[in-house]
Amino acid sequence: MKIHHLFLYFGLLGIIFSGCVTSKRYNELEAQKNKLKKEYDSLRTLALNLEGWLAEARTENALLTSQRNGLIQDTTEMGTQLRYLKGKNAELVELNRMLEDNYRKLLSGSETETKRILSELRDAQAKLQNREDELNLMQKTLEEKSKRLEELERKLAEKDAQVQALKNKVAEALKGFKDSGLTVEVKNGKVYVSMSEKLLFASGSSEVDQRGKDALKELAKVLEKEKDINVMVEGHTDNVPLRGTGCNKDNWDLSVSRATAVTKIILGSARIEPSRITAAGRSEYLPLVNNDTPDNRAKNRRTEIILTPKLDELFQIIESN
């Protein structure tokens, strides 16, 4: 910057005094100015070069700083790992010392200590064997239970298929009576044949009508072939008190009489073992719907014939578990 000012200074002098100096003096000054200008240009070039070198030096310094920081971090991590390994090594050395001490004690120890250790070893081996025996027994028990469970599931599937097949057979046999208040459905693994009062009985009567007898005879044909089916005949009434004067004094009597009448017709229509059939009266106490309208009371006045497959094999499997 000082050289630049000097150059301007002499230039101004040349302009001011160019008319007042001799030609020789002017030439000297001009030569001196040119010399200073060359020196200035040289210094400027050097300054530019120095600025480039400075930028390169800063970049290299930043790179070196980054590498230095990385080395510091690596050194720190290695130091941590080294301390950890030294600690583990110390533990191993101590463990090795203890093992050597124990080994020397075993070699030089008393016979009593050796026998004690051997006795503890035998006890541990016996406990281990007992545990293995228990595990083997448990494994065997689990395998047996698994087999019984598979057998139970298979029997249940067979029972469900049997119930569905029975339902289909009964529905097919009684399809001509569906419009007379008869339904066939599966509930809780059983086939329920529900017959309305209008199909079987006159109001307040326990004598089966002819159309009802025809339906029961068709059902009996199916039951004659299905020998592994137990039959429950249930009589149901509404909640209107019965004002009878004969054998049926109330709804209990009526429901029992109707169930008995249906049972006798089934037994008289086919070769069915009587021990397979049970007749029961439910009176008004198991209604399908509330007895609050004439239609609902008519729905509750029904006879249900419940067909249940024999479950002896299933009970045996369950009891064995």
C-alpha positions in Angstrom: 0.0 0.0 0.0 2.9 2.4 0.8 4.5 1.6 -2.6 1.2 2.5 -4.3 1.1 5.9 -2.6 4.7 6.6 -3.6 3.9 5.8 -7.2 1.0 8.2 -7.2 3.1 10.9 -5.5 5.7 10.8 -8.1 3.2 10.7 -10.9 1.6 13.9 -9.6 5.0 15.5 -9.3 5.7 14.6 -12.9 2.4 16.2 -14.0 2.9 19.3 -11.9 6.6 20.0 -12.8 6.7 18.5 -16.3 6.7 22.0 -17.6 9.3 23.3 -15.2 12.1 20.7 -15.3 14.7 20.0 -17.9 14.4 17.3 -20.4 17.2 15.4 -18.7 15.6 15.7 -15.3 12.3 14.6 -16.8 13.8 11.5 -18.3 15.4 10.6 -15.0 12.1 11.0 -13.2 10.3 9.0 -16.0 12.9 6.2 -15.6 12.5 6.2 -11.9 8.7 6.1 -12.2 8.9 3.1 -14.6 11.2 1.4 -12.2 8.8 2.0 -9.3 6.0 0.8 -11.5 7.8 -2.5 -12.2 8.6 -2.9 -8.6 4.9 -2.3 -7.8 3.8 -4.8 -10.4 6.2 -7.4 -9.1 5.1 -6.8 -5.5 1.4 -7.0 -6.6 2.1 -10.3 -8.3 3.9 -11.6 -5.2 0.9 -10.4 -3.1 -1.5 -12.3 -5.3 0.6 -15.4 -5.1 0.9 -15.1 -1.3 -2.9 -14.8 -1.1 -3.3 -18.1 -3.1 -0.7 -19.8 -1.0 -2.5 -18.6 2.1 -5.8 -20.0 0.9 -4.2 -23.3 0.2 -2.5 -23.3 3.6 -5.9 -22.6 5.3 -7.5 -25.5 3.4 -4.7 -27.8 4.3 -4.8 -26.6 7.9 -8.6 -27.4 8.1 -8.0 -30.8 6.7 -5.2 -31.5 9.1 -7.4 -30.2 12.0 -10.2 -32.6 11.0 -7.7 -35.5 10.8 -6.3 -34.5 14.2 -9.8 -34.4 15.8 -10.5 -37.9 14.3 -7.2 -39.2 15.7 -8.1 -37.7 19.1 -11.5 -39.4 19.0 -10.0 -42.7 17.9 -7.4 -42.5 20.6 -10.1 -41.8 23.2 -12.2 -44.8 22.1 -9.1 -47.0 21.9 -8.2 -45.9 25.4 -11.7 -46.8 26.7 -11.5 -50.2 25.0 -8.0 -50.7 26.4 -9.2 -49.9 29.9 -12.1 -52.3 29.5 -9.8 -55.1 28.2 -7.4 -54.4 31.0 -10.3 -54.8 33.5 -11.4 -58.1 31.8 -7.8 -59.3 31.8 -7.5 -58.6 35.5 -10.7 -60.5 36.1 -9.4 -63.4 34.0 -6.1 -63.3 35.9 -7.9 -63.4 39.2 -10.2 -66.2 38.1 -7.2 -68.2 36.9 -5.5 -67.6 40.2 -8.6 -68.9 42.0 -8.8 -72.0 39.8 -5.1 -72.7 40.4 -5.6 -72.3 44.1 -8.6 -74.7 44.1 -6.6 -77.1 41.9 -3.7 -77.0 44.4 -6.1 -77.5 47.3 -7.6 -80.5 45.6 -4.2 -82.0 45.0 -2.9 -81.2 48.4 -6.1 -81.1 50.4 -7.4 -83.6 52.9 -9.2 -86.8 51.9 -12.3 -85.4 53.7 -12.5 -82.4 51.4 -12.1 -84.5 48.3 -14.8 -86.9 49.5 -17.1 -84.0 50.2 -16.6 -82.6 46.7 -17.2 -86.0 45.1 -20.3 -86.4 47.2 -21.7 -83.1 46.1 -20.9 -84.0 42.5 -22.8 -87.3 42.8 -25.7 -85.5 44.4 -25.8 -83.0 41.6 -25.7 -85.8 39.0 -28.5 -87.6 40.8 -30.6 -84.4 40.8 -29.9 -83.9 37.2 -31.0 -87.4 36.4 -34.2 -87.0 38.4 -34.9 -83.8 36.5 -34.4 -85.5 33.2 -36.7 -88.4 34.3 -39.3 -85.9 35.3 -39.0 -84.0 32.0 -39.2 -87.3 30.0 -42.3 -88.3 32.0 -43.9 -84.9 31.4 -43.1 -85.1 27.7 -44.7 -88.5 27.5 -47.8 -87.2 29.4 -48.1 -84.3 27.1 -47.8 -86.5 24.0 -50.5 -88.8 25.4 -52.8 -85.8 26.2 -52.1 -84.4 22.7 -53.2 -87.7 21.2 -56.3 -87.8 23.3 -57.1 -84.2 22.3 -56.7 -85.0 18.7 -59.0 -88.0 19.1 -61.5 -85.8 21.0 -61.5 -83.3 18.2 -61.9 -86.0 15.6 -64.9 -87.5 17.5 -66.4 -84.0 17.9 -66.1 -83.4 14.2 -67.7 -86.8 13.5 -70.5 -86.0 16.0 -71.1 -82.6 14.3 -71.2 -84.3 10.9 -73.6 -86.9 12.3 -75.9 -84.2 13.8 -75.9 -82.3 10.5 -76.6 -85.5 8.5 -79.4 -86.4 11.0 -80.9 -82.9 10.7 -80.9 -83.2 6.9 -82.6 -86.7 7.1 -85.3 -85.4 9.5 -85.9 -82.3 7.4 -86.3 -84.3 4.3 -88.7 -86.8 5.9 -90.8 -83.9 7.4 -90.6 -81.5 4.5 -94.3 -82.0 3.8 -95.2 -80.5 7.2 -93.3 -77.3 7.2 -96.4 -75.2 6.5 -98.1 -76.7 9.5 -95.8 -75.2 12.1 -92.9 -77.6 12.0 -89.2 -76.6 12.1 -86.0 -78.6 12.2 -82.7 -76.9 13.4 -79.4 -77.7 15.1 -78.7 -76.1 18.4 -76.0 -76.9 20.9 -75.0 -80.0 19.0 -78.5 -81.4 19.0 -81.3 -81.6 16.4 -84.5 -79.8 17.6 -87.8 -80.8 15.9 -90.4 -78.3 17.0 -94.0 -79.1 16.3 -96.7 -76.4 17.0 -99.9 -77.1 18.8 -102.0 -76.7 15.7 -100.1 -79.6 14.0 -100.6 -82.1 16.9 -103.4 -81.1 19.2 -106.7 -79.4 19.6 -106.7 -76.5 22.2 -106.4 -77.9 25.7 -106.3 -81.5 24.4 -103.5 -84.2 24.7 -104.9 -86.3 21.9 -102.8 -86.2 18.7 -104.6 -85.2 15.5 -104.2 -87.4 12.4 -101.9 -85.0 10.6 -99.7 -84.9 13.7 -99.7 -88.7 13.7 -98.6 -88.7 10.1 -95.7 -86.4 10.9 -94.6 -88.4 13.9 -94.7 -91.7 11.9 -92.3 -90.2 9.3 -90.0 -89.1 12.1 -90.2 -92.6 13.7 -88.9 -94.1 10.4 -85.8 -92.0 10.6 -85.2 -92.8 14.3 -85.6 -96.5 13.7 -82.5 -96.4 11.4 -80.6 -94.0 13.7 -79.9 -96.4 16.6 -77.3 -94.2 18.3 -79.7 -91.3 18.8 -81.3 -90.6 22.1 -84.7 -88.8 22.0 -86.2 -86.3 24.5 -89.9 -85.3 24.0 -90.8 -82.1 25.7 -94.3 -80.6 26.1 -94.6 -76.8 26.4 -97.6 -74.6 27.1 -98.3 -70.9 27.3 -99.0 -69.1 30.6 -102.8 -69.1 30.3 -104.1 -71.2 33.3 -105.8 -74.4 32.1 -109.4 -74.8 33.2 -109.7 -78.6 32.6 -111.9 -81.1 34.4 -110.3 -84.4 33.1 -106.9 -85.7 33.7 -105.2 -82.4 32.8 -105.8 -80.1 35.8 -103.3 -77.5 34.9 -100.5 -76.7 32.4 -98.1 -79.1 34.1 -100.5 -82.0 33.5 -101.2 -80.9 29.9 -97.5 -80.6 29.0 -96.7 -84.1 30.5 -99.7 -85.7 28.8 -98.8 -84.3 25.4 -95.2 -85.4 25.7 -96.4 -88.9 26.7 -98.9 -89.1 23.8 -96.2 -88.1 21.3 -93.8 -90.6 22.7 -96.3 -93.5 22.5 -97.0 -92.7 18.9 -93.3 -92.7 18.0 -92.7 -96.0 19.8 -95.8 -97.5 18.1 -94.8 -96.5 14.6 -91.4 -98.1 14.4 -89.0 -100.5 16.1 -87.3 -98.2 18.6 -85.9 -99.2 21.9 -88.0 -97.5 24.5 -85.0 -96.8 26.7 -83.8 -94.3 24.1 -86.8 -92.0 24.6 -87.7 -89.8 27.5 -90.9 -87.8 27.9 -91.0 -84.6 29.9 -93.4 -81.8 30.6 -92.1 -78.2 30.8 -95.4 -76.5 31.4 -95.1 -72.7 30.7 -91.6 -72.2 32.1 -89.4 -72.5 29.0 -91.2 -70.1 26.5 -89.6 -69.2 23.2 -91.0 -65.6 23.4 -92.9 -63.5 25.9 -96.5 -64.5 26.4 -97.8 -61.0 25.7 -99.7 -61.5 22.5 -101.9 -64.3 21.0 -99.3 -65.0 18.3 -96.5 -65.3 20.9 -98.6 -67.6 23.1 -99.3 -69.8 20.0 -95.5 -70.0 19.4 -94.9 -71.2 23.0 -97.6 -73.9 22.7 -95.4 -76.6 21.1 -93.8 -80.0 21.4 -90.1 -80.3 21.0 -88.4 -83.6 20.0 -84.7 -83.3 20.8 -82.4 -85.7 19.1 -79.0 -86.2 20.7 -76.2 -88.5 19.5 -74.8 -90.9 22.1 -71.6 -89.4 23.5 -70.2 -92.4 25.3 -66.9 -92.3 23.4 -66.5 -88.6 23.9 -67.1 -88.9 27.6 -64.5 -91.7 27.9 -62.0 -89.5 26.1 -62.8 -86.5 28.4 -62.6 -88.6 31.5 -59.2 -90.0 30.5 -57.9 -86.5 30.4 
